[in-house]
Amino acid sequence: MAIHLPAALPSCAHPVGRLVRGPGSRQRGFTLIELVMVIVIVAVPAAVAIPKLIDLRSDARIATVRSLDGAIRTNAEIWHIYCITRQPCGSTAGFYHLSYGGNTYLIQNAYPEAGDVVGGDQMDNMLTLHSFDVSLVNNLTTRFAAQGAPDPSSCAVTYQQAAALGQAPVITMSISGC
């Protein structure tokens, strides 16, 4: 028994998954103008987005410093209220130790003390800080500088303790170096 094959396959047959083209057809690729248009369509949004993404680090540091500024202000007021509800802390100038949550903190003139040592019982230890370096400007002022800032001293919050009873602490925020 012999198998007879036709002399030629019809042009629409797909042997081994490939299209057999008829005479005169040619295979085409993308033209240069099509490739250039694809590159432009991809490159223009990338050129706009990359600088924005780079600037996000600065925006994030600024938001973090602003958040810390609010936390320090809130913390100072909460401890002030806590102090004035306990006698003689709120009515007499000087230093007092107040305890809360198993921790004891130093209060001066009815507000948290700025500190004379980092990590002591003063303002810097009342807060849980991430991504900030704490330093003492002097024994009345603590600086919380954002880590990774181009100019950390100008991307910071400073807390200067209350100078006298009846005066609030001076809290300043600087974001020009973020």
Secondary structure as GFF3:
##gff-version 3
##sequence-region A 1 178
A	DSSP	three_ten_helix	15	17	.	.	.	ID=ss1
A	DSSP	alpha_helix	32	84	.	.	.	ID=ss2
A	DSSP	beta_strand	95	100	.	.	.	ID=ss3
A	DSSP	beta_strand	103	108	.	.	.	ID=ss4
A	DSSP	beta_strand	111	112	.	.	.	ID=ss5
A	DSSP	alpha_helix	123	126	.	.	.	ID=ss6
A	DSSP	beta_strand	132	138	.	.	.	ID=ss7
A	DSSP	beta_strand	141	146	.	.	.	ID=ss8
A	DSSP	three_ten_helix	152	154	.	.	.	ID=ss9
A	DSSP	beta_strand	156	160	.	.	.	ID=ss10
A	DSSP	beta_strand	170	174	.	.	.	ID=ss11
###
